[in-house]
Amino acid sequence: MDTGDRLLTPGEVAALFRVDPKTVTRWAAAGRIGSIRTPGGHRRFRESEVKELLGSEGLHEEQPVAATPPPTQHRPPQH
């Protein structure tokens, strides 16, 4: 079934959400975003679904996405 929807690479999706492409791949593996596999095994994402997710998050391409900083790890002092 061809919807005529443009397919985006993980890098293109990552640029829209301002995250690393590996994050987009993890989202797809976790089912947070739908993906299609090419015959070569690469992931592609439907542009309409990506735009819908951007809109549902109240995000727009022109606005930066605030990244949540990683939790601070406390390590015992080394002697």
ChimeraX commands (.cxc) that place a marker at each C-alpha (Angstrom):
marker #1 position 0.00,0.00,0.00 radius 0.5
marker #1 position 1.64,3.22,-1.15 radius 0.5
marker #1 position 0.39,6.32,0.66 radius 0.5
marker #1 position 2.76,8.61,-1.21 radius 0.5
marker #1 position 4.25,9.56,2.15 radius 0.5
marker #1 position 7.90,10.58,2.13 radius 0.5
marker #1 position 10.21,8.29,4.11 radius 0.5
marker #1 position 12.78,9.83,6.44 radius 0.5
marker #1 position 16.07,8.41,7.65 radius 0.5
marker #1 position 16.88,8.16,11.36 radius 0.5
marker #1 position 19.23,11.12,10.88 radius 0.5
marker #1 position 16.48,13.28,9.39 radius 0.5
marker #1 position 14.08,12.38,12.23 radius 0.5
marker #1 position 16.82,13.02,14.78 radius 0.5
marker #1 position 17.41,16.49,13.33 radius 0.5
marker #1 position 13.71,17.34,13.69 radius 0.5
marker #1 position 13.62,16.23,17.34 radius 0.5
marker #1 position 17.17,17.46,18.00 radius 0.5
marker #1 position 18.35,14.13,19.34 radius 0.5
marker #1 position 20.99,11.60,18.29 radius 0.5
marker #1 position 20.01,9.20,15.47 radius 0.5
marker #1 position 20.60,6.26,17.83 radius 0.5
marker #1 position 17.88,7.68,20.08 radius 0.5
marker #1 position 15.42,7.55,17.18 radius 0.5
marker #1 position 16.42,3.93,16.55 radius 0.5
marker #1 position 15.82,3.11,20.22 radius 0.5
marker #1 position 12.40,4.81,20.05 radius 0.5
marker #1 position 11.52,2.62,17.06 radius 0.5
marker #1 position 12.73,-0.55,18.81 radius 0.5
marker #1 position 10.63,0.37,21.85 radius 0.5
marker #1 position 7.54,1.03,19.71 radius 0.5
marker #1 position 7.40,4.76,20.48 radius 0.5
marker #1 position 7.55,5.58,16.77 radius 0.5
marker #1 position 6.63,3.42,13.81 radius 0.5
marker #1 position 9.25,2.43,11.29 radius 0.5
marker #1 position 9.60,0.56,8.03 radius 0.5
marker #1 position 12.54,-1.65,7.13 radius 0.5
marker #1 position 14.10,-1.29,3.70 radius 0.5
marker #1 position 15.14,-4.45,1.81 radius 0.5
marker #1 position 18.65,-3.71,3.08 radius 0.5
marker #1 position 17.43,-3.68,6.69 radius 0.5
marker #1 position 17.61,0.08,7.29 radius 0.5
marker #1 position 14.88,1.90,9.21 radius 0.5
marker #1 position 12.76,4.56,7.57 radius 0.5
marker #1 position 10.03,6.68,9.14 radius 0.5
marker #1 position 6.86,8.05,7.56 radius 0.5
marker #1 position 7.06,11.83,7.39 radius 0.5
marker #1 position 3.36,12.21,8.24 radius 0.5
marker #1 position 3.76,10.19,11.45 radius 0.5
marker #1 position 6.87,12.14,12.45 radius 0.5
marker #1 position 5.11,15.47,11.83 radius 0.5
marker #1 position 2.11,14.23,13.83 radius 0.5
marker #1 position 4.39,13.34,16.74 radius 0.5
marker #1 position 6.05,16.73,16.55 radius 0.5
marker #1 position 2.64,18.38,16.64 radius 0.5
marker #1 position 1.33,16.22,19.48 radius 0.5
marker #1 position 4.32,17.20,21.58 radius 0.5
marker #1 position 3.55,20.86,20.91 radius 0.5
marker #1 position 6.80,21.06,18.97 radius 0.5
marker #1 position 7.60,22.73,15.72 radius 0.5
marker #1 position 10.63,22.28,13.52 radius 0.5
marker #1 position 11.81,25.82,14.24 radius 0.5
marker #1 position 11.72,25.44,18.03 radius 0.5
marker #1 position 14.54,23.70,19.88 radius 0.5
marker #1 position 13.65,20.69,21.98 radius 0.5
marker #1 position 14.82,20.89,25.57 radius 0.5
marker #1 position 16.93,17.88,26.37 radius 0.5
marker #1 position 16.68,16.30,29.77 radius 0.5
marker #1 position 20.14,16.15,31.28 radius 0.5
marker #1 position 21.36,12.68,32.24 radius 0.5
marker #1 position 21.18,11.80,35.92 radius 0.5
marker #1 position 24.26,12.63,37.91 radius 0.5
marker #1 position 26.25,9.60,38.91 radius 0.5
marker #1 position 27.85,9.73,42.33 radius 0.5
marker #1 position 31.07,7.83,42.53 radius 0.5
marker #1 position 32.97,7.14,45.71 radius 0.5
marker #1 position 36.25,9.02,45.91 radius 0.5
marker #1 position 39.21,7.04,44.67 radius 0.5
marker #1 position 42.31,6.95,46.86 radius 0.5
marker link #1:1,2 radius 0.2
marker link #1:2,3 radius 0.2
marker link #1:3,4 radius 0.2
marker link #1:4,5 radius 0.2
marker link #1:5,6 radius 0.2
marker link #1:6,7 radius 0.2
marker link #1:7,8 radius 0.2
marker link #1:8,9 radius 0.2
marker link #1:9,10 radius 0.2
marker link #1:10,11 radius 0.2
marker link #1:11,12 radius 0.2
marker link #1:12,13 radius 0.2
marker link #1:13,14 radius 0.2
marker link #1:14,15 radius 0.2
marker link #1:15,16 radius 0.2
marker link #1:16,17 radius 0.2
marker link #1:17,18 radius 0.2
marker link #1:18,19 radius 0.2
marker link #1:19,20 radius 0.2
marker link #1:20,21 radius 0.2
marker link #1:21,22 radius 0.2
marker link #1:22,23 radius 0.2
marker link #1:23,24 radius 0.2
marker link #1:24,25 radius 0.2
marker link #1:25,26 radius 0.2
marker link #1:26,27 radius 0.2
marker link #1:27,28 radius 0.2
marker link #1:28,29 radius 0.2
marker link #1:29,30 radius 0.2
marker link #1:30,31 radius 0.2
marker link #1:31,32 radius 0.2
marker link #1:32,33 radius 0.2
marker link #1:33,34 radius 0.2
marker link #1:34,35 radius 0.2
marker link #1:35,36 radius 0.2
marker link #1:36,37 radius 0.2
marker link #1:37,38 radius 0.2
marker link #1:38,39 radius 0.2
marker link #1:39,40 radius 0.2
marker link #1:40,41 radius 0.2
marker link #1:41,42 radius 0.2
marker link #1:42,43 radius 0.2
marker link #1:43,44 radius 0.2
marker link #1:44,45 radius 0.2
marker link #1:45,46 radius 0.2
marker link #1:46,47 radius 0.2
marker link #1:47,48 radius 0.2
marker link #1:48,49 radius 0.2
marker link #1:49,50 radius 0.2
marker link #1:50,51 radius 0.2
marker link #1:51,52 radius 0.2
marker link #1:52,53 radius 0.2
marker link #1:53,54 radius 0.2
marker link #1:54,55 radius 0.2
marker link #1:55,56 radius 0.2
marker link #1:56,57 radius 0.2
marker link #1:57,58 radius 0.2
marker link #1:58,59 radius 0.2
marker link #1:59,60 radius 0.2
marker link #1:60,61 radius 0.2
marker link #1:61,62 radius 0.2
marker link #1:62,63 radius 0.2
marker link #1:63,64 radius 0.2
marker link #1:64,65 radius 0.2
marker link #1:65,66 radius 0.2
marker link #1:66,67 radius 0.2
marker link #1:67,68 radius 0.2
marker link #1:68,69 radius 0.2
marker link #1:69,70 radius 0.2
marker link #1:70,71 radius 0.2
marker link #1:71,72 radius 0.2
marker link #1:72,73 radius 0.2
marker link #1:73,74 radius 0.2
marker link #1:74,75 radius 0.2
marker link #1:75,76 radius 0.2
marker link #1:76,77 radius 0.2
marker link #1:77,78 radius 0.2
marker link #1:78,79 radius 0.2
view
